[in-house]
Amino acid sequence: MRNTSALIVGAQFGDEGKGKIVDSLVQDEDFDCVVRYNGGNNAGHTIVSDGQTYPLHLIPSGILHPHVTNVIGAGVVVDPAGLVQELATLTERGVDCKNLFISDRAHLVMPWHKVIDAHLGGKIGTTARGIGPCYEDRASRRGLRVGELVDENNRVDKEHFGARFSEVGAHKNELIQKLYGLEPLDLEKELAEIFHLAETFKDRVCDTSELLYQIKTEGKRVLFEGAQGCLLDLDWGSYPYVTSSTVTFSGCLSGSGSAHIPERRIGIVKAYSTRVGEGPYLGELGDYETIKVQDVAKKGEPLPPLSDDEKQKALNGDDLLMGRWIRRAGREYGTTTGRPRRCGWLDLVAVKHAVQVSGLTEVALTKLDILVDIPKIKLITAYKDGDKTLTTFPSRINQLARCQPVYEEFEGFGEVKNAKSFPELPRAAQDFIRRIESYLGIPARIISVGPERSHHLVQEETHVAG
């Protein structure tokens, strides 16, 4: 698999475990560069290395490898405060971030974006980090870019950026006051803070499209890393309950500024499914409004596992308890927000949609170990819309909302963490994976059986052509 380049994209609603797979691929297959091409610090990747956990939001998942060039592309929106905080956290833990470069064409998340997002974003369950409003300004040509804050000589451009910030900020303050009835921002104070933050990352700003061109010219291997998941894509996801960027393969090209098509296109698929925020979600286990109240955990205090009595009720059909079983076993709480994630069974109809719109050549199946000891496991293989059976993901949100899942049931399996190859997995786990492969029509070449880097196996040969 010594391909020139590869794409990593989430094939569900995000939180599939992309960061771990990127980190493992960089270590095992000698990639020279990792490019983040979309989203902002509303995304969250978690990497576990040598017993240490590294939550990442803006910075690409190759940052733990000093020899790897890490690029934040033009398709990413950059929150200066979030970026500096992330750099400081990594540096304090001994990670040298000198191998990070930021596109001068990337847009900046400004203070007014966060204010507006916090005021309006609750309707679709945003993270209130200003990502959507920033992309709106980008499309309407009111945005401010990294290259305006940091000039071509890597100096903070106080004169130009100050004038642009004041112009746009005055308009936004008027909007915040008159339309939303909120307190205006102290623009002078906010600008001074941005200038201070920019001193930390100014030396990392460059034309990353040119940088990637040189890397490719030298024959080096590039890994493109997407944030969120295909089902949150602005065009191809469950609109309007989506993110504000292009998550799919096409976003890789525009967001990175590299026209090279990755030969290997890997969709990350969790062995079950999760979703954060609002929107229709087939196969959901439990009522979301109840989950938001009952499944909240204090930071650093994981919820206890289910009792034997609760597990039996879950197996007898109590969906809320089954969802809680998976949520607690998988620690399904948002890396960025800390919110409890909605949990459900793996939806192959939705994943097949992601395979098609991103031209995926294989999947990496993650968190197989979370299903250990659940005696009965389900897959969604079709939807019922009245008397119609659907095997394609509906584009109309009202149709998706009224659909009901059609399940196939599988026997559960025991411990998987000690497996080093596919034949070493329990037979029931093998059958489960083979059904996923046959439905999607592409192989599961990578199978993650635990949280550590070492907890994954690679299938060199599969029963599916890929």
C-alpha positions in Angstrom: 0.0 0.0 0.0 2.9 2.4 -0.8 0.5 4.8 -2.4 1.6 8.4 -3.0 -1.3 9.9 -1.0 -4.3 9.1 1.1 -7.6 10.7 2.2 -9.1 10.2 5.6 -12.8 11.2 5.8 -15.5 10.5 8.4 -18.2 8.3 6.9 -20.8 9.0 9.6 -21.7 12.0 11.7 -18.2 12.7 12.9 -16.5 11.3 16.0 -15.5 8.1 14.2 -12.0 8.0 15.5 -10.2 9.7 12.6 -7.4 11.1 14.7 -6.2 7.7 15.9 -6.2 6.3 12.3 -4.2 9.3 11.0 -1.7 9.0 13.8 -1.3 5.2 13.2 -1.0 5.6 9.4 1.7 8.3 9.8 3.6 6.0 12.2 3.2 2.8 10.3 3.4 3.9 6.7 5.8 6.9 6.7 3.7 9.7 5.5 5.6 13.0 5.2 2.8 15.5 5.5 -0.7 15.7 7.1 -3.2 18.3 5.8 -6.3 19.4 7.6 -8.7 20.7 4.9 -12.0 21.8 6.4 -13.9 22.8 9.6 -12.6 24.7 12.6 -12.1 24.0 16.3 -15.7 22.7 16.5 -14.1 19.4 15.4 -12.3 17.2 17.9 -9.8 14.4 17.4 -8.4 12.4 20.3 -5.2 10.5 20.0 -4.0 8.0 22.7 -0.2 7.5 22.6 1.9 5.7 25.3 -1.0 6.0 27.7 -1.3 9.7 27.1 -4.4 11.3 25.6 -4.0 14.2 23.2 -7.3 16.1 22.2 -6.8 18.0 19.0 -9.2 20.5 17.5 -7.5 22.6 14.8 -4.0 21.1 14.6 -3.6 18.1 12.3 -3.2 14.6 13.8 0.3 14.2 12.6 1.6 16.8 15.0 3.0 14.1 17.4 5.6 13.1 14.8 8.4 15.7 14.5 9.4 14.6 11.0 5.9 15.2 9.6 4.9 18.5 8.0 1.4 19.5 9.4 -0.7 21.9 7.3 -3.9 23.8 8.2 -5.3 24.5 4.8 -7.4 27.3 3.3 -10.6 25.5 3.8 -10.2 25.6 7.6 -11.5 28.5 9.7 -9.0 29.5 12.4 -9.9 30.8 15.8 -6.7 32.6 17.0 -7.4 32.0 20.7 -8.2 28.4 20.1 -5.1 27.8 18.0 -2.8 29.5 20.6 -4.3 27.5 23.5 -3.9 24.3 21.6 -0.3 25.1 20.7 0.4 26.0 24.4 -1.1 22.7 25.7 0.9 20.6 23.3 4.1 22.5 23.9 3.7 22.1 27.7 3.4 18.3 27.2 6.7 18.2 25.2 5.3 18.3 21.7 7.4 20.5 19.4 5.0 22.2 17.1 7.6 23.8 14.8 6.4 21.4 12.0 3.0 23.2 11.8 2.1 25.6 8.9 -1.0 27.7 8.4 -2.5 28.8 5.1 -2.5 32.6 4.6 -5.8 32.1 2.8 -7.6 30.5 5.8 -10.4 32.6 7.3 -10.3 33.9 10.9 -13.0 33.3 13.4 -13.7 36.7 14.9 -15.3 37.6 18.2 -18.5 38.6 16.6 -18.8 35.2 15.0 -18.9 33.6 18.4 -21.5 36.0 19.8 -23.8 35.5 16.8 -23.3 31.7 16.9 -24.1 31.5 20.6 -27.3 33.5 20.0 -28.6 31.7 17.0 -26.9 28.3 16.8 -29.0 26.4 19.3 -31.7 25.6 16.8 -29.4 23.2 14.9 -27.1 22.2 17.8 -23.9 24.1 16.9 -21.0 24.2 19.2 -21.3 28.1 19.5 -17.7 28.5 18.4 -18.4 30.8 15.6 -17.7 28.4 12.8 -21.0 28.8 10.8 -21.0 32.6 10.9 -17.4 32.6 9.9 -18.1 30.5 6.8 -21.1 32.8 6.1 -18.8 35.8 6.0 -16.4 33.9 3.9 -19.1 33.3 1.3 -20.4 36.9 1.4 -16.9 38.3 1.1 -16.9 40.0 4.5 -14.4 37.6 6.0 -10.9 38.4 7.4 -8.1 36.0 6.4 -4.9 34.9 8.1 -2.9 36.6 5.4 -4.4 40.0 6.3 -3.3 39.6 10.0 0.2 38.3 9.1 1.9 39.8 6.1 4.2 38.2 3.5 7.2 38.9 5.7 5.6 37.1 8.7 5.0 40.3 10.6 1.7 41.2 12.3 0.1 43.7 10.0 -1.4 46.1 12.5 -2.2 48.9 10.0 -4.0 46.9 7.3 -5.7 44.4 9.6 -6.6 47.0 12.1 -8.5 49.0 9.5 -10.3 46.0 8.1 -11.2 44.8 11.6 -12.6 48.1 12.6 -14.6 48.4 9.4 -16.2 45.0 9.6 -16.5 45.1 13.4 -18.5 48.3 13.3 -21.0 46.7 11.0 -21.2 43.6 13.2 -21.7 45.6 16.3 -24.6 47.4 14.7 -26.1 44.0 13.8 -25.5 42.6 17.3 -27.2 45.6 18.9 -30.1 46.4 16.6 -31.0 43.0 15.3 -30.2 40.7 18.2 -30.5 43.2 21.1 -27.1 42.2 22.6 -24.3 44.2 24.1 -21.7 45.5 21.5 -18.2 44.2 21.5 -15.3 46.3 22.7 -13.5 46.4 19.4 -10.3 48.1 20.6 -9.9 45.5 23.3 -10.6 42.6 21.0 -8.2 43.9 18.4 -5.4 44.2 20.9 -5.9 40.6 22.0 -5.8 39.3 18.4 -2.6 41.2 17.8 -1.1 39.6 20.9 -2.2 36.1 19.9 -0.9 36.5 16.3 2.7 37.0 17.7 2.5 33.3 18.7 1.7 31.8 15.3 2.9 34.5 12.8 6.1 32.5 11.8 3.9 29.5 10.8 1.9 31.4 8.2 2.7 30.8 4.5 1.2 29.9 1.1 0.5 26.3 1.9 -0.7 25.5 -1.6 2.9 26.3 -2.8 4.3 24.3 0.1 2.2 21.3 -0.8 3.2 21.6 -4.5 6.8 21.4 -3.4 6.2 18.4 -1.2 4.5 16.6 -4.0 7.2 17.6 -6.5 9.7 16.0 -4.2 7.7 12.7 -4.3 6.7 12.9 -0.6 3.6 11.2 0.7 0.7 13.3 1.8 -2.3 12.4 4.1 -5.4 14.6 3.8 -7.4 14.7 7.0 -11.1 15.7 7.0 -13.0 16.9 10.1 -16.6 16.0 11.0 -18.3 13.3 8.8 -19.9 13.0 5.4 -23.4 13.0 6.8 -22.7 16.5 8.1 -21.5 17.8 4.7 -23.1 21.0 3.6 -24.3 19.5 0.3 -24.5 15.8 0.9 -25.4 15.5 4.6 -28.7 15.7 6.5 -29.3 19.3 5.6 -30.0 21.7 7.4 -28.6 19.8 10.4 -25.1 19.9 9.0 -21.8 21.7 9.4 -20.8 24.7 7.3 -17.9 23.2 5.2 -17.4 20.6 2.6 -16.4 17.4 4.4 -16.3 15.0 1.5 -13.6 14.2 -1.0 -14.3 17.4 -3.0 -13.5 19.5 0.1 -10.1 17.9 0.2 -9.2 19.4 -3.2 -10.5 22.9 -2.6 -9.6 23.1 1.1 -6.0 22.0 0.7 -5.2 23.8 -2.5 -3.7 20.6 -3.9 -5.2 19.2 -7.1 -3.7 15.8 -6.5 -6.3 13.0 -6.2 -5.5 10.7 -3.3 -5.2 7.1 -4.6 -6.3 5.6 -1.3 -9.5 7.1 0.1 -10.4 5.7 3.5 -13.7 6.2 5.2 -13.6 6.0 9.0 -16.6 4.0 10.3 -17.4 3.3 14.0 -18.8 -0.1 14.7 -21.9 1.6 16.0 -23.0 5.2 15.3 -23.1 8.4 17.2 -24.4 11.9 16.6 -24.0 15.2 18.4 -26.6 17.9 18.1 -30.1 18.0 16.5 -31.5 16.4 13.5 -33.1 13.1 12.4 -31.0 10.1 13.4 -32.2 6.6 12.4 -31.5 3.8 14.8 -31.1 6.1 17.8 -31.1 4.3 21.1 -33.1 6.5 23.5 -34.8 9.9 23.5 -32.3 12.8 22.9 -34.1 15.2 25.3 -33.9 12.6 28.1 -30.3 11.8 27.3 -29.3 15.5 27.5 -30.6 15.5 31.1 -29.9 12.1 32.5 -26.5 11.2 30.8 -24.5 14.3 31.8 -21.2 13.4 33.5 -18.9 15.8 35.4 -15.6 16.4 33.7 -13.1 13.7 34.7 -15.7 11.6 36.4 -16.9 8.8 34.0 -20.3 7.3 34.6 -20.4 3.8 36.1 -21.1 0.8 33.9 -24.7 -0.5 33.8 -25.8 -3.0 36.4 -26.7 -6.5 35.4 -30.3 -5.7 35.9 -30.0 -2.6 33.6 -28.2 -4.7 31.0 -31.0 -7.3 31.0 -33.6 -4.5 30.5 -31.5 -3.2 27.6 -31.4 -6.6 26.0 -35.2 -6.9 26.5 -35.8 -3.8 24.4 -35.1 -0.7 26.6 -33.4 1.5 24.0 -32.5 4.2 26.4 -30.5 1.7 28.5 -28.9 0.1 25.4 -27.8 3.5 24.2 -26.4 4.3 27.7 -24.6 0.9 27.7 -22.8 1.9 24.5 -22.3 5.5 25.5 -20.6 4.6 28.8 -18.5 1.8 27.3 -17.3 4.0 24.4 -17.0 7.2 26.5 -19.2 9.0 24.0 -18.9 12.5 25.1 -17.8 15.3 22.7 -14.1 16.1 22.6 -14.9 19.8 22.1 -18.1 20.3 23.9 -18.3 17.5 26.5 -22.0 16.9 25.5 -23.3 13.3 25.7 -23.4 11.9 22.1 -26.5 10.3 20.8 -25.8 6.6 20.2 -27.3 4.0 17.9 -26.6 1.0 15.8 -24.4 1.2 12.7 -26.4 2.5 9.8 -25.1 0.9 6.6 -27.5 2.9 4.3 -26.0 6.1 5.5 -22.4 4.8 5.3 -23.0 3.5 1.7 -24.0 7.1 0.8 -20.7 8.4 2.2 -18.8 5.7 0.2 -20.5 6.9 -3.0 -20.1 10.7 -2.6 -16.5 10.5 -1.6 -15.4 7.6 -3.9 -14.1 5.6 -0.9 -11.8 2.7 -1.7 -11.8 1.2 1.8 -13.0 1.7 5.3 -11.3 1.7 8.7 -13.6 0.1 11.3 -13.1 1.6 14.7 -14.2 0.9 18.3 -15.0 -2.8 17.6 -14.0 -3.4 21.2 -16.9 -1.2 22.6 -19.4 -3.9 21.4 -17.6 -6.6 23.4 -20.0 -8.6 25.7 -23.2 -7.1 24.2 -25.0 -10.4 23.3 -27.0 -9.1 20.4 -25.7 -6.5 17.9 -27.7 -4.9 15.1 -26.9 -3.3 11.7 -29.3 -1.0 9.8 -29.6 -2.3 6.2 -32.6 -0.5 4.9 -35.2 2.2 5.7 -39.0 1.8 5.7 -41.0 4.9 4.5 -44.5 3.7 4.8 -44.9 0.8 2.4 -41.6 1.7 0.6 -38.3 0.1 1.4 -35.3 2.5 0.8 -31.6 1.5 0.4 -30.4 5.0 -0.4 -30.0 8.0 2.0 -32.9 10.5 1.5 -32.0 14.0 0.5 -35.2 15.4 2.0 -35.0 15.9 5.7 -38.7 15.4 6.2 -38.6 12.1 4.5 -35.6 11.0 6.5 -37.4 12.0 9.7 -40.4 9.7 9.0 -38.3 6.7 8.0 -37.9 3.7 10.3 -34.8 1.5 10.3 -34.7 -2.1 9.1 -32.3 -4.2 11.2 -30.2 -7.3 10.8 -29.2 -8.9 14.0 -25.9 -10.6 14.8 -24.5 -12.6 17.6 -22.2 -10.7 20.0 -18.6 -11.6 20.5 -16.0 -11.7 23.3 -12.6 -10.0 23.7 -10.9 -8.6 20.6 -8.0 -6.5 21.9 -5.5 -9.3 21.7 -6.2 -10.1 18.0 -3.2 -9.2 15.8 -4.8 -10.4 12.6 -8.3 -10.9 11.2 -8.4 -14.7 11.7 -7.6 -14.2 15.4 -10.9 -12.3 15.9 -13.8 -14.2 17.3 -15.9 -15.8 14.6 -18.9 -13.7 15.4 -16.8 -10.5 15.0 -15.5 -11.8 11.6 -19.1 -12.4 10.4 -20.1 -8.9 11.5 -17.2 -7.3 9.6 -17.8 -9.4 6.5 -21.4 -8.3 6.4 -20.3 -4.6 6.5 -17.8 -5.2 3.7 -20.3 -7.0 1.5 -23.0 -4.3 1.9 -20.6 -1.4 1.2 -18.7 -3.2 -1.6 -15.3 -2.1 -0.3 -12.9 -3.8 2.2 -12.4 -3.0 5.9 -8.6 -2.9 5.6 -8.0 -1.4 9.0 -9.8 -2.7 12.1 -9.4 -0.9 15.4 -9.8 -3.2 18.5 -8.8 -0.8 21.3 -7.7 2.8 22.1 -4.0 2.5 21.7 -1.9 2.9 18.6 -1.1 -0.8 18.8 -4.7 -1.8 19.0 -5.4 -2.2 15.3 -4.9 -4.8 12.7 -4.6 -4.5 8.9 -6.2 -6.9 6.4 -3.9 -7.2 3.4 -6.3 -9.6 1.7 -10.1 -9.4 2.0 -13.1 -11.1 0.4 -14.1 -7.8 -1.3 -12.3 -6.3 -4.3 -10.9 -3.0 -3.4 
